[in-house]
Amino acid sequence: MRYIALFVSVLMSVQTFGQELFPDGTPIPAWFNDYQTVDVSTLGKSYEITDFGAMAGDSTLLQTESIQRTIDTAAANGGGVVVIPQGVYLSGAIFFKPGTHLYLSEGAVLKGSDDISHFPIKTTRIEGETCKYFTALVNADGLDGFTISGKGRIDGNGLRYWKAFWNRRSWNPKCTNKDEQRPRLVYISNCKNVQIAGVHLANSPFWSSHIYKCENVKYLGVRITSPKAPVKAPSTDAIDIDACTNVLVKNCYLSVNDDAIALKGGKGPWADKDPNNGGNSNIIIEDCVYGFCHSALTCGSESLHNRNIIFRRCRVNNAERLFWLKMRPDTPQHYEYITVEDIEGDANNFIYIRPWTQFFDLKDRKDMPKSRSNNITMRNIRFTCDAFFNVKGSEQYDLVDFNFSNLDIKARKTEFNKELVQSFTVEKVKVTPTE
């Protein structure tokens, strides 16, 4: 009932004061208010993969060639919908082409191979770098209007990869994510007008979904999950947004063993000079539910510039952090005009800001680049946490123009050092200590 009342109040405020605005005051385009999910009957002819040789069965029999043949045939005929019918279909990397779409019927499972050799190495984008790396299970590049929809599941079959990663990390604690070879589940790059709706993305070996240099992307009613036990699924971020503009994440469920939504864009001492990198702008995350994750919203360790980010009307349960600003001392970062509002739930940390020093490398740069976070707003939040204000000051970054208002917080650690932020507005903030 509280969320219904909140939604009504938001609608009334829009009607009273006009069009909604991003945190920097620019109008939110009408595109963000269109929540209609794709109707596959309008996307052209349907092509069932079983008509092109694919056979259902949870076995070692790969269906990659049959599925790719279906995609290629649809593209050659002017486009259409590649349909995964009910059943389990094992596959390596598949590549969508102009005019093609993916639809997973109810009871359908597109299951990734646990053999890395089934994912060819190509130039791609991973961990803030453009480099040669393994392709994802589902790949789309340079497409306009690409969609993934349906009630089925894309399952990364990640257990073998997770075990291999932790085994390698136990032998070499400095092992990076890329050192242990793992594919992502979905990678969409250089695309426009993308919609991912209704599907379940599960058990990814690495990042669950990654969008890079895309414009106008909607995640609607998507479920993204990976386990934290009995085997942790390392670095299985639900949604990695990398140098993108206009992204809506709405009515989704996110529970993964890493960050739920991470904003990325590049890393390194000269990251802002590399044309392969970029910032994220105009991102709205709303009406979602979160299970366990390392953070509900993170400006990530490969993040460069994030502006006009809205995270609102969500329920967060059992997260490590609600909002995390990773300040990487070897990368010039700028996080600005970010609003977190109308949130309920619990996490270990309410806001978490500290230097991120894992794999620190200044390379040939003599000085340490200066970073900045400004115009950060957190308001209308009822939350329970272990630590309320887990913020560490540093000469490496400036924290400026924060606004906390109408916060009802229960915390074991209630410390709140407002001196760490230049120009900090605090209004109606109640922090109640717990045992």
C-alpha positions, 0 to 999 in steps of 0.5 A: 500500500505504501508503494501505491501511495508513493506512486500516486504522489509521484504522478500528482507531482508530475501533473502539478509541476510538469515534466519529470526532471533528471537530477541536473534539471534536464527533462526526462524524455517520454521514452522512459514512460513507455513500459510496453513490452515487445509483441513478437508477432510484430517482429516478422516471421518466427523461426523455431530452432527445432526446424533447423536441426536443434534437438532438446536434451540436457546433454553434451550434444551442442546445438550451436550450429543449428541455432546459428543456422536459424539466426542466419536464415532469418537474417537472410530472409529480411529478419524475424524471431528466433524461437527457443521452444520448450526444452533444454538446448545446449549451446556455445556462443551465438551471434544475432544479426540485423533484423533478428530477435530472440524469443524463449518460450515458457519452459525453454532453456538456452543453456551455455556450454561449460567448455570455454572452447565453445566461445571464440575469442574476438575483440570485445569489451571487458573490465573497462578495456577493449581487448581480445576475450571470449565471446558471450553466450548471446551476442549482438553488435551494431543492431537497431531494435534488437529484443530478447523476450519470453518466459524462458531462461538463459542459463549460463551453466556456471558451476564448473567455471565458478569452481575453477575460478576459486581453485585458481584464486586459492593457488594465486590470490592475485588471479584476476577475473580475466585470468580464469577464462569465463564467458558472459551470458549476454553481451550487447554492444553498439546497439540502439533501441534494445529491449530485454523483457520477461526472461530469466538470466541465471547462473552466468559464468561471469557478468550476467548481462553487459551493454556497451556503447548502447542507446535506448535500452530497456530491461522490463520484468527481467529476473537475474540470479546467481548463487552465493552458496554453496559455491559463490558465483564470482563476478556475476554482476546482474547488469553492467552498463558501460558507456551507455545513454538512456537506460531503463531498468524497471520491475526487475528482480536482481540477486547475484553474487556481485554488484546488481547494477554496476556503472562502468566506462573505462579504467586506468590513468589515461582512461578519459583520453581513450575513445573506446571508453565513455560515460553513462548518462540518463539511467533510471532504475525503478520499481525493482526488488533486490535479493542478495548482492554486493551492492544494489547500485555501484559506480564501479571499479571501471567507472569513468563518468556517470551523470543523471542517475536515478535509483528509486521505488525499490525494495532491497533485502540482504544486500552488502551495500545499498549505494557504493561509490568505488573511487579508483586512485589510478583512474580519473572518475567523476560521479555527479547528479545521482539520486537515490530515493523512495527505497525500503529494506536492509543492507550491511551498509547504507552508503559506502565510499572508499578508495578501490585499490585492487590491481592498482596501476598508475602505469607511466603516469607520475601524478595520481589523477583526482576524482570527484563525486558531486550532487549526490542525493539520498532521500525518502528512505526507510532502511536497516543497516549495520553501518549508516555512513561508511565513508572514508575521506581521501586526498585522491577525491573530492566529495561535494554537494551531498543532500540527505533528507527524510531518512529513517535509518536503524543502524548498529554503527551510527557514525556520521561525519559530515565534515568529509563532504564539502557542502552537505545538506541534511534535513529530517535525518533520523538514525536510531541505534540498534544492538 
